[in-house]
Amino acid sequence: MNLSEMADRVASKDQLAAFVHALANDLHSHPEEWENATLETYLEALSVWLEVKGEPPPQSPRWKDIANMLIAAKIYE
């Protein structure tokens, strides 16, 4: 299962924790696939993605919404 599929299946705090662990493993194993491979660039991309995303955020984000935000910051420029 790839990270996008995993993110879409996150439905609990424990699954989100496992997803974040998988995200860290992906960075370690495939740094060339990451546009934002440092904490600084990753957090900046996450912040910009959250600010400019075209649709309004959900009032109560689901666990999978948070996982999808985290995966977006992997490659968002």
N, CA, C and O atoms as CSV, one atom per row, in Angstrom:
chain,resi,resn,atom,element,x,y,z
A,1,MET,N,N,0.851,-1.166,0.000
A,1,MET,CA,C,0.000,0.000,0.000
A,1,MET,C,C,0.904,1.239,0.000
A,1,MET,O,O,1.862,1.314,0.769
A,2,ASN,N,N,0.589,2.217,-0.876
A,2,ASN,CA,C,1.401,3.426,-0.904
A,2,ASN,C,C,0.904,4.437,0.139
A,2,ASN,O,O,-0.138,4.233,0.762
A,3,LEU,N,N,1.654,5.521,0.321
A,3,LEU,CA,C,1.323,6.494,1.357
A,3,LEU,C,C,-0.042,7.152,1.131
A,3,LEU,O,O,-0.773,7.398,2.090
A,4,SER,N,N,-0.385,7.435,-0.108
A,4,SER,CA,C,-1.692,8.058,-0.386
A,4,SER,C,C,-2.839,7.136,0.013
A,4,SER,O,O,-3.818,7.572,0.618
A,5,GLU,N,N,-2.708,5.870,-0.330
A,5,GLU,CA,C,-3.740,4.899,0.053
A,5,GLU,C,C,-3.803,4.766,1.568
A,5,GLU,O,O,-4.886,4.695,2.150
A,6,MET,N,N,-2.643,4.733,2.195
A,6,MET,CA,C,-2.595,4.623,3.652
A,6,MET,C,C,-3.253,5.847,4.306
A,6,MET,O,O,-4.010,5.712,5.266
A,7,ALA,N,N,-2.958,7.035,3.779
A,7,ALA,CA,C,-3.531,8.270,4.330
A,7,ALA,C,C,-5.051,8.250,4.238
A,7,ALA,O,O,-5.732,8.670,5.174
A,8,ASP,N,N,-5.584,7.773,3.132
A,8,ASP,CA,C,-7.039,7.739,2.952
A,8,ASP,C,C,-7.737,6.750,3.865
A,8,ASP,O,O,-8.956,6.814,4.028
A,9,ARG,N,N,-6.983,5.835,4.463
A,9,ARG,CA,C,-7.577,4.833,5.355
A,9,ARG,C,C,-7.405,5.174,6.829
A,9,ARG,O,O,-7.879,4.436,7.692
A,10,VAL,N,N,-6.734,6.283,7.128
A,10,VAL,CA,C,-6.521,6.666,8.527
A,10,VAL,C,C,-7.859,7.053,9.144
A,10,VAL,O,O,-8.545,7.949,8.651
A,11,ALA,N,N,-8.224,6.369,10.230
A,11,ALA,CA,C,-9.514,6.615,10.878
A,11,ALA,C,C,-9.401,6.742,12.393
A,11,ALA,O,O,-10.415,6.834,13.085
A,12,SER,N,N,-8.176,6.748,12.911
A,12,SER,CA,C,-8.011,6.841,14.365
A,12,SER,C,C,-6.660,7.469,14.691
A,12,SER,O,O,-5.793,7.606,13.828
A,13,LYS,N,N,-6.505,7.842,15.948
A,13,LYS,CA,C,-5.241,8.399,16.417
A,13,LYS,C,C,-4.109,7.391,16.221
A,13,LYS,O,O,-3.019,7.768,15.792
A,14,ASP,N,N,-4.350,6.133,16.525
A,14,ASP,CA,C,-3.324,5.106,16.373
A,14,ASP,C,C,-2.927,4.913,14.911
A,14,ASP,O,O,-1.752,4.719,14.601
A,15,GLN,N,N,-3.901,4.966,14.029
A,15,GLN,CA,C,-3.598,4.842,12.602
A,15,GLN,C,C,-2.830,6.070,12.106
A,15,GLN,O,O,-1.949,5.944,11.256
A,16,LEU,N,N,-3.155,7.248,12.626
A,16,LEU,CA,C,-2.403,8.442,12.248
A,16,LEU,C,C,-0.956,8.323,12.723
A,16,LEU,O,O,-0.032,8.681,11.992
A,17,ALA,N,N,-0.757,7.828,13.929
A,17,ALA,CA,C,0.596,7.625,14.448
A,17,ALA,C,C,1.367,6.650,13.550
A,17,ALA,O,O,2.537,6.884,13.246
A,18,ALA,N,N,0.728,5.577,13.130
A,18,ALA,CA,C,1.369,4.613,12.233
A,18,ALA,C,C,1.675,5.258,10.881
A,18,ALA,O,O,2.708,4.978,10.274
A,19,PHE,N,N,0.774,6.119,10.415
A,19,PHE,CA,C,1.000,6.817,9.154
A,19,PHE,C,C,2.206,7.751,9.255
A,19,PHE,O,O,3.040,7.782,8.350
A,20,VAL,N,N,2.305,8.505,10.337
A,20,VAL,CA,C,3.439,9.412,10.522
A,20,VAL,C,C,4.740,8.609,10.560
A,20,VAL,O,O,5.752,9.038,10.007
A,21,HIS,N,N,4.713,7.463,11.202
A,21,HIS,CA,C,5.890,6.576,11.222
A,21,HIS,C,C,6.232,6.132,9.796
A,21,HIS,O,O,7.402,6.133,9.414
A,22,ALA,N,N,5.230,5.757,9.016
A,22,ALA,CA,C,5.457,5.338,7.627
A,22,ALA,C,C,5.992,6.499,6.791
A,22,ALA,O,O,6.832,6.301,5.913
A,23,LEU,N,N,5.508,7.699,7.063
A,23,LEU,CA,C,5.988,8.891,6.361
A,23,LEU,C,C,7.476,9.109,6.643
A,23,LEU,O,O,8.256,9.380,5.729
A,24,ALA,N,N,7.857,8.989,7.905
A,24,ALA,CA,C,9.269,9.128,8.278
A,24,ALA,C,C,10.116,8.045,7.615
A,24,ALA,O,O,11.216,8.326,7.139
A,25,ASN,N,N,9.619,6.819,7.578
A,25,ASN,CA,C,10.344,5.732,6.906
A,25,ASN,C,C,10.495,5.998,5.417
A,25,ASN,O,O,11.535,5.702,4.829
A,26,ASP,N,N,9.444,6.562,4.805
A,26,ASP,CA,C,9.492,6.885,3.384
A,26,ASP,C,C,10.565,7.938,3.108
A,26,ASP,O,O,11.307,7.826,2.133
A,27,LEU,N,N,10.647,8.952,3.957
A,27,LEU,CA,C,11.683,9.971,3.799
A,27,LEU,C,C,13.071,9.341,3.910
A,27,LEU,O,O,13.965,9.655,3.125
A,28,HIS,N,N,13.243,8.463,4.875
A,28,HIS,CA,C,14.537,7.800,5.066
A,28,HIS,C,C,14.883,6.908,3.875
A,28,HIS,O,O,16.032,6.879,3.433
A,29,SER,N,N,13.899,6.186,3.360
A,29,SER,CA,C,14.133,5.224,2.272
A,29,SER,C,C,14.178,5.854,0.883
A,29,SER,O,O,14.874,5.358,-0.003
A,30,HIS,N,N,13.429,6.959,0.689
A,30,HIS,CA,C,13.296,7.558,-0.647
A,30,HIS,C,C,13.414,9.084,-0.596
A,30,HIS,O,O,12.496,9.776,-1.036
A,31,PRO,N,N,14.505,9.621,-0.078
A,31,PRO,CA,C,14.604,11.084,0.048
A,31,PRO,C,C,14.526,11.800,-1.300
A,31,PRO,O,O,14.130,12.964,-1.361
A,32,GLU,N,N,14.898,11.118,-2.368
A,32,GLU,CA,C,14.851,11.732,-3.699
A,32,GLU,C,C,13.420,12.008,-4.164
A,32,GLU,O,O,13.213,12.809,-5.076
A,33,GLU,N,N,12.436,11.359,-3.551
A,33,GLU,CA,C,11.033,11.573,-3.914
A,33,GLU,C,C,10.402,12.731,-3.141
A,33,GLU,O,O,9.248,13.084,-3.383
A,34,TRP,N,N,11.138,13.307,-2.233
A,34,TRP,CA,C,10.628,14.383,-1.377
A,34,TRP,C,C,11.110,15.730,-1.878
A,34,TRP,O,O,12.316,15.965,-1.964
A,35,GLU,N,N,10.200,16.602,-2.204
A,35,GLU,CA,C,10.543,17.973,-2.545
A,35,GLU,C,C,10.984,18.718,-1.286
A,35,GLU,O,O,11.840,19.601,-1.349
A,36,ASN,N,N,10.401,18.362,-0.156
A,36,ASN,CA,C,10.649,19.053,1.113
A,36,ASN,C,C,11.203,18.060,2.131
A,36,ASN,O,O,10.477,17.555,2.987
A,37,ALA,N,N,12.497,17.793,2.022
A,37,ALA,CA,C,13.122,16.737,2.814
A,37,ALA,C,C,13.713,17.214,4.141
A,37,ALA,O,O,14.206,16.399,4.921
A,38,THR,N,N,13.672,18.514,4.405
A,38,THR,CA,C,14.126,18.994,5.713
A,38,THR,C,C,12.900,19.409,6.514
A,38,THR,O,O,11.852,19.721,5.950
A,39,LEU,N,N,13.043,19.410,7.809
A,39,LEU,CA,C,11.914,19.806,8.649
A,39,LEU,C,C,11.467,21.226,8.313
A,39,LEU,O,O,10.271,21.509,8.254
A,40,GLU,N,N,12.426,22.109,8.095
A,40,GLU,CA,C,12.093,23.503,7.792
A,40,GLU,C,C,11.270,23.632,6.508
A,40,GLU,O,O,10.234,24.297,6.502
A,41,THR,N,N,11.724,23.000,5.421
A,41,THR,CA,C,10.984,23.115,4.165
A,41,THR,C,C,9.663,22.355,4.220
A,41,THR,O,O,8.675,22.777,3.618
A,42,TYR,N,N,9.644,21.247,4.935
A,42,TYR,CA,C,8.414,20.467,5.085
A,42,TYR,C,C,7.342,21.277,5.824
A,42,TYR,O,O,6.198,21.350,5.377
A,43,LEU,N,N,7.711,21.874,6.938
A,43,LEU,CA,C,6.736,22.656,7.706
A,43,LEU,C,C,6.297,23.898,6.943
A,43,LEU,O,O,5.133,24.291,7.024
A,44,GLU,N,N,7.203,24.518,6.210
A,44,GLU,CA,C,6.833,25.678,5.397
A,44,GLU,C,C,5.830,25.265,4.318
A,44,GLU,O,O,4.840,25.960,4.089
A,45,ALA,N,N,6.086,24.138,3.659
A,45,ALA,CA,C,5.166,23.651,2.631
A,45,ALA,C,C,3.809,23.309,3.232
A,45,ALA,O,O,2.773,23.596,2.632
A,46,LEU,N,N,3.810,22.703,4.406
A,46,LEU,CA,C,2.547,22.379,5.071
A,46,LEU,C,C,1.768,23.652,5.367
A,46,LEU,O,O,0.562,23.716,5.129
A,47,SER,N,N,2.447,24.651,5.879
A,47,SER,CA,C,1.801,25.911,6.203
A,47,SER,C,C,1.222,26.580,4.959
A,47,SER,O,O,0.080,27.039,4.979
A,48,VAL,N,N,1.996,26.638,3.880
A,48,VAL,CA,C,1.517,27.265,2.642
A,48,VAL,C,C,0.358,26.466,2.060
A,48,VAL,O,O,-0.630,27.046,1.609
A,49,TRP,N,N,0.471,25.147,2.068
A,49,TRP,CA,C,-0.607,24.307,1.534
A,49,TRP,C,C,-1.905,24.562,2.288
A,49,TRP,O,O,-2.970,24.658,1.678
A,50,LEU,N,N,-1.821,24.673,3.608
A,50,LEU,CA,C,-3.019,24.933,4.409
A,50,LEU,C,C,-3.608,26.307,4.119
A,50,LEU,O,O,-4.826,26.478,4.151
A,51,GLU,N,N,-2.757,27.283,3.838
A,51,GLU,CA,C,-3.234,28.641,3.560
A,51,GLU,C,C,-3.882,28.762,2.191
A,51,GLU,O,O,-4.877,29.473,2.049
A,52,VAL,N,N,-3.349,28.091,1.184
A,52,VAL,CA,C,-3.811,28.318,-0.186
A,52,VAL,C,C,-4.739,27.237,-0.731
A,52,VAL,O,O,-5.261,27.376,-1.837
A,53,LYS,N,N,-4.945,26.190,0.008
A,53,LYS,CA,C,-5.829,25.117,-0.466
A,53,LYS,C,C,-7.188,25.718,-0.815
A,53,LYS,O,O,-7.761,26.461,-0.019
A,54,GLY,N,N,-7.699,25.403,-1.987
A,54,GLY,CA,C,-8.884,26.041,-2.521
A,54,GLY,C,C,-10.184,25.826,-1.766
A,54,GLY,O,O,-11.054,26.696,-1.797
A,55,GLU,N,N,-10.340,24.725,-1.108
A,55,GLU,CA,C,-11.607,24.443,-0.434
A,55,GLU,C,C,-11.501,24.776,1.048
A,55,GLU,O,O,-10.419,24.686,1.629
A,56,PRO,N,N,-12.611,25.157,1.660
A,56,PRO,CA,C,-12.542,25.460,3.095
A,56,PRO,C,C,-12.258,24.195,3.904
A,56,PRO,O,O,-12.723,23.111,3.552
A,57,PRO,N,N,-11.501,24.337,4.978
A,57,PRO,CA,C,-11.201,23.160,5.791
A,57,PRO,C,C,-12.447,22.664,6.515
A,57,PRO,O,O,-13.354,23.445,6.801
A,58,PRO,N,N,-12.490,21.386,6.806
A,58,PRO,CA,C,-13.639,20.873,7.554
A,58,PRO,C,C,-13.659,21.454,8.961
A,58,PRO,O,O,-12.610,21.730,9.542
A,59,GLN,N,N,-14.849,21.637,9.500
A,59,GLN,CA,C,-14.986,22.149,10.868
A,59,GLN,C,C,-14.303,21.228,11.868
A,59,GLN,O,O,-13.630,21.687,12.791
A,60,SER,N,N,-14.477,19.961,11.681
A,60,SER,CA,C,-13.844,18.962,12.542
A,60,SER,C,C,-13.076,18.006,11.649
A,60,SER,O,O,-13.640,17.028,11.159
A,61,PRO,N,N,-11.784,18.276,11.430
A,61,PRO,CA,C,-11.026,17.390,10.532
A,61,PRO,C,C,-11.028,15.945,11.028
A,61,PRO,O,O,-10.946,15.672,12.226
A,62,ARG,N,N,-11.123,15.051,10.081
A,62,ARG,CA,C,-11.020,13.634,10.404
A,62,ARG,C,C,-9.545,13.268,10.460
A,62,ARG,O,O,-8.698,14.006,9.958
A,63,TRP,N,N,-9.244,12.152,11.058
A,63,TRP,CA,C,-7.854,11.699,11.144
A,63,TRP,C,C,-7.243,11.602,9.756
A,63,TRP,O,O,-6.082,11.963,9.563
A,64,LYS,N,N,-8.015,11.119,8.786
A,64,LYS,CA,C,-7.476,10.983,7.431
A,64,LYS,C,C,-7.222,12.341,6.795
A,64,LYS,O,O,-6.323,12.461,5.962
A,65,ASP,N,N,-7.989,13.376,7.163
A,65,ASP,CA,C,-7.724,14.720,6.650
A,65,ASP,C,C,-6.344,15.196,7.103
A,65,ASP,O,O,-5.595,15.789,6.326
A,66,ILE,N,N,-6.024,14.934,8.352
A,66,ILE,CA,C,-4.712,15.320,8.881
A,66,ILE,C,C,-3.611,14.546,8.153
A,66,ILE,O,O,-2.582,15.116,7.793
A,67,ALA,N,N,-3.828,13.262,7.942
A,67,ALA,CA,C,-2.836,12.445,7.218
A,67,ALA,C,C,-2.631,12.980,5.806
A,67,ALA,O,O,-1.497,13.046,5.331
A,68,ASN,N,N,-3.704,13.361,5.135
A,68,ASN,CA,C,-3.580,13.891,3.775
A,68,ASN,C,C,-2.871,15.239,3.762
A,68,ASN,O,O,-2.150,15.538,2.810
A,69,MET,N,N,-3.058,16.061,4.796
A,69,MET,CA,C,-2.320,17.316,4.902
A,69,MET,C,C,-0.827,17.041,5.033
A,69,MET,O,O,-0.005,17.715,4.411
A,70,LEU,N,N,-0.484,16.046,5.847
A,70,LEU,CA,C,0.921,15.712,6.056
A,70,LEU,C,C,1.573,15.182,4.792
A,70,LEU,O,O,2.724,15.507,4.497
A,71,ILE,N,N,0.841,14.363,4.043
A,71,ILE,CA,C,1.426,13.829,2.799
A,71,ILE,C,C,1.543,14.920,1.738
A,71,ILE,O,O,2.470,14.891,0.929
A,72,ALA,N,N,0.628,15.871,1.729
A,72,ALA,CA,C,0.703,16.958,0.747
A,72,ALA,C,C,1.992,17.755,0.906
A,72,ALA,O,O,2.599,18.178,-0.079
A,73,ALA,N,N,2.400,17.954,2.147
A,73,ALA,CA,C,3.611,18.743,2.399
A,73,ALA,C,C,4.884,18.045,1.925
A,73,ALA,O,O,5.938,18.673,1.814
A,74,LYS,N,N,4.786,16.771,1.652
A,74,LYS,CA,C,5.950,16.026,1.139
A,74,LYS,C,C,6.435,16.617,-0.182
A,74,LYS,O,O,7.640,16.696,-0.425
A,75,ILE,N,N,5.501,17.030,-1.032
A,75,ILE,CA,C,5.886,17.468,-2.382
A,75,ILE,C,C,5.392,18.860,-2.748
A,75,ILE,O,O,5.729,19.361,-3.821
A,76,TYR,N,N,4.610,19.495,-1.897
A,76,TYR,CA,C,4.043,20.806,-2.241
A,76,TYR,C,C,5.138,21.848,-2.340
A,76,TYR,O,O,6.018,21.921,-1.482
A,77,GLU,N,N,5.083,22.653,-3.388
A,77,GLU,CA,C,6.074,23.723,-3.569
A,77,GLU,C,C,5.445,25.068,-3.332
A,77,GLU,O,O,6.119,26.092,-3.437
